[in-house]
């Protein structure tokens, strides 16, 4: 979960396009626990 939080802040505070892309791919889901739920708009 820490990876997703860090990517979020990098994406939106630093305008990091790679982090924004990572958040919308299955790579972000790969760091979640079994019962975690991930969604984006």
N, CA, C and O atoms as CSV, one atom per row, in Angstrom:
chain,resi,resn,atom,element,x,y,z
A,1,UNK,N,N,0.820,-1.193,0.000
A,1,UNK,CA,C,0.000,0.000,0.000
A,1,UNK,C,C,0.865,1.259,0.000
A,1,UNK,O,O,0.463,2.284,-0.551
A,2,UNK,N,N,2.028,1.193,0.602
A,2,UNK,CA,C,2.913,2.354,0.634
A,2,UNK,C,C,3.340,2.743,-0.782
A,2,UNK,O,O,3.497,3.928,-1.076
A,3,UNK,N,N,3.526,1.769,-1.647
A,3,UNK,CA,C,3.927,2.057,-3.027
A,3,UNK,C,C,2.837,2.840,-3.752
A,3,UNK,O,O,3.135,3.746,-4.530
A,4,UNK,N,N,1.590,2.499,-3.503
A,4,UNK,CA,C,0.487,3.209,-4.151
A,4,UNK,C,C,0.392,4.636,-3.624
A,4,UNK,O,O,0.186,5.571,-4.398
A,5,UNK,N,N,0.538,4.807,-2.325
A,5,UNK,CA,C,0.498,6.154,-1.744
A,5,UNK,C,C,1.614,7.032,-2.293
A,5,UNK,O,O,1.391,8.190,-2.647
A,6,UNK,N,N,2.800,6.477,-2.358
A,6,UNK,CA,C,3.940,7.232,-2.877
A,6,UNK,C,C,3.727,7.585,-4.347
A,6,UNK,O,O,4.003,8.710,-4.763
A,7,UNK,N,N,3.243,6.638,-5.122
A,7,UNK,CA,C,2.984,6.897,-6.539
A,7,UNK,C,C,1.922,7.975,-6.709
A,7,UNK,O,O,2.033,8.827,-7.591
A,8,UNK,N,N,0.896,7.942,-5.871
A,8,UNK,CA,C,-0.154,8.957,-5.949
A,8,UNK,C,C,0.420,10.358,-5.719
A,8,UNK,O,O,0.166,11.280,-6.494
A,9,UNK,N,N,1.188,10.500,-4.657
A,9,UNK,CA,C,1.758,11.818,-4.361
A,9,UNK,C,C,2.750,12.255,-5.440
A,9,UNK,O,O,2.788,13.429,-5.809
A,10,UNK,N,N,3.539,11.332,-5.936
A,10,UNK,CA,C,4.460,11.663,-7.029
A,10,UNK,C,C,3.683,12.100,-8.269
A,10,UNK,O,O,4.055,13.062,-8.941
A,11,UNK,N,N,2.616,11.394,-8.557
A,11,UNK,CA,C,1.827,11.691,-9.754
A,11,UNK,C,C,1.183,13.064,-9.687
A,11,UNK,O,O,1.219,13.814,-10.662
A,12,UNK,N,N,0.600,13.397,-8.554
A,12,UNK,CA,C,-0.205,14.613,-8.500
A,12,UNK,C,C,0.484,15.812,-7.869
A,12,UNK,O,O,0.115,16.946,-8.176
A,13,UNK,N,N,1.451,15.615,-7.018
A,13,UNK,CA,C,2.185,16.763,-6.469
A,13,UNK,C,C,3.390,17.118,-7.320
A,13,UNK,O,O,3.750,18.287,-7.454
A,14,UNK,N,N,4.008,16.094,-7.892
A,14,UNK,CA,C,5.199,16.327,-8.718
A,14,UNK,C,C,4.900,16.239,-10.210
A,14,UNK,O,O,5.793,16.407,-11.040
A,15,UNK,N,N,3.635,15.974,-10.547
A,15,UNK,CA,C,3.198,15.827,-11.937
A,15,UNK,C,C,4.049,14.798,-12.680
A,15,UNK,O,O,4.462,15.018,-13.819
A,16,UNK,N,N,4.301,13.670,-12.012
A,16,UNK,CA,C,5.121,12.597,-12.563
A,16,UNK,C,C,4.252,11.708,-13.452
A,16,UNK,O,O,3.404,10.967,-12.955
A,17,UNK,N,N,4.465,11.784,-14.755
A,17,UNK,CA,C,3.638,11.042,-15.710
A,17,UNK,C,C,3.821,9.527,-15.593
A,17,UNK,O,O,2.869,8.776,-15.808
A,18,UNK,N,N,5.018,9.072,-15.258
A,18,UNK,CA,C,5.249,7.636,-15.074
A,18,UNK,C,C,4.444,7.100,-13.891
A,18,UNK,O,O,3.888,6.004,-13.958
A,19,UNK,N,N,4.386,7.866,-12.826
A,19,UNK,CA,C,3.608,7.447,-11.653
A,19,UNK,C,C,2.123,7.407,-11.988
A,19,UNK,O,O,1.418,6.493,-11.559
A,20,UNK,N,N,1.639,8.385,-12.750
A,20,UNK,CA,C,0.225,8.391,-13.161
A,20,UNK,C,C,-0.092,7.152,-13.986
A,20,UNK,O,O,-1.129,6.517,-13.794
A,21,UNK,N,N,0.792,6.818,-14.891
A,21,UNK,CA,C,0.583,5.635,-15.721
A,21,UNK,C,C,0.586,4.377,-14.866
A,21,UNK,O,O,-0.279,3.516,-15.028
A,22,UNK,N,N,1.547,4.262,-13.961
A,22,UNK,CA,C,1.651,3.084,-13.096
A,22,UNK,C,C,0.370,2.879,-12.299
A,22,UNK,O,O,-0.070,1.745,-12.110
A,23,UNK,N,N,-0.228,3.968,-11.833
A,23,UNK,CA,C,-1.443,3.866,-11.025
A,23,UNK,C,C,-2.630,3.314,-11.813
A,23,UNK,O,O,-3.572,2.794,-11.215
A,24,UNK,N,N,-2.602,3.415,-13.125
A,24,UNK,CA,C,-3.727,2.960,-13.938
A,24,UNK,C,C,-3.485,1.603,-14.589
A,24,UNK,O,O,-4.278,1.171,-15.426
A,25,UNK,N,N,-2.404,0.927,-14.216
A,25,UNK,CA,C,-2.113,-0.380,-14.794
A,25,UNK,C,C,-2.274,-1.482,-13.744
A,25,UNK,O,O,-2.514,-1.213,-12.567
A,26,UNK,N,N,-2.135,-2.709,-14.196
A,26,UNK,CA,C,-2.201,-3.847,-13.277
A,26,UNK,C,C,-1.011,-3.887,-12.334
A,26,UNK,O,O,-1.047,-4.599,-11.329
A,27,UNK,N,N,0.035,-3.145,-12.633
A,27,UNK,CA,C,1.207,-3.103,-11.750
A,27,UNK,C,C,0.813,-2.586,-10.369
A,27,UNK,O,O,1.301,-3.090,-9.358
A,28,UNK,N,N,-0.052,-1.601,-10.317
A,28,UNK,CA,C,-0.504,-1.063,-9.036
A,28,UNK,C,C,-1.274,-2.128,-8.251
A,28,UNK,O,O,-1.137,-2.227,-7.031
A,29,UNK,N,N,-2.063,-2.903,-8.939
A,29,UNK,CA,C,-2.831,-3.963,-8.274
A,29,UNK,C,C,-1.927,-5.056,-7.712
A,29,UNK,O,O,-2.292,-5.737,-6.753
A,30,UNK,N,N,-0.771,-5.219,-8.295
A,30,UNK,CA,C,0.114,-6.303,-7.872
A,30,UNK,C,C,0.678,-6.093,-6.469
A,30,UNK,O,O,1.165,-7.048,-5.865
A,31,UNK,N,N,0.628,-4.891,-5.942
A,31,UNK,CA,C,1.159,-4.627,-4.604
A,31,UNK,C,C,0.079,-4.688,-3.516
A,31,UNK,O,O,0.375,-4.486,-2.339
A,32,UNK,N,N,-1.148,-4.960,-3.902
A,32,UNK,CA,C,-2.250,-5.014,-2.944
A,32,UNK,C,C,-2.325,-6.366,-2.255
A,32,UNK,O,O,-1.862,-7.379,-2.781
A,33,UNK,N,N,-2.911,-6.360,-1.081
A,33,UNK,CA,C,-3.199,-7.599,-0.364
A,33,UNK,C,C,-4.449,-8.228,-0.982
A,33,UNK,O,O,-5.170,-7.571,-1.733
A,34,UNK,N,N,-4.700,-9.478,-0.672
A,34,UNK,CA,C,-5.810,-10.219,-1.262
A,34,UNK,C,C,-7.157,-9.523,-1.085
A,34,UNK,O,O,-7.953,-9.477,-2.023
A,35,UNK,N,N,-7.419,-8.991,0.086
A,35,UNK,CA,C,-8.720,-8.385,0.358
A,35,UNK,C,C,-8.794,-6.893,0.027
A,35,UNK,O,O,-9.854,-6.285,0.182
A,36,UNK,N,N,-7.705,-6.300,-0.421
A,36,UNK,CA,C,-7.705,-4.885,-0.776
A,36,UNK,C,C,-8.507,-4.655,-2.049
A,36,UNK,O,O,-8.635,-5.540,-2.895
A,37,UNK,N,N,-9.039,-3.456,-2.161
A,37,UNK,CA,C,-9.807,-3.078,-3.342
A,37,UNK,C,C,-9.192,-1.822,-3.923
A,37,UNK,O,O,-8.892,-0.884,-3.184
A,38,UNK,N,N,-8.999,-1.785,-5.221
A,38,UNK,CA,C,-8.373,-0.647,-5.884
A,38,UNK,C,C,-9.282,-0.156,-6.995
A,38,UNK,O,O,-9.765,-0.947,-7.805
A,39,UNK,N,N,-9.512,1.129,-7.033
A,39,UNK,CA,C,-10.274,1.714,-8.134
A,39,UNK,C,C,-9.746,3.103,-8.410
A,39,UNK,O,O,-9.174,3.754,-7.536
A,40,UNK,N,N,-9.942,3.539,-9.612
A,40,UNK,CA,C,-9.523,4.895,-9.979
A,40,UNK,C,C,-10.557,5.477,-10.927
A,40,UNK,O,O,-11.329,4.757,-11.560
A,41,UNK,N,N,-10.548,6.776,-11.003
A,41,UNK,CA,C,-11.535,7.475,-11.856
A,41,UNK,C,C,-10.813,8.157,-12.982
A,41,UNK,O,O,-11.443,8.803,-13.819
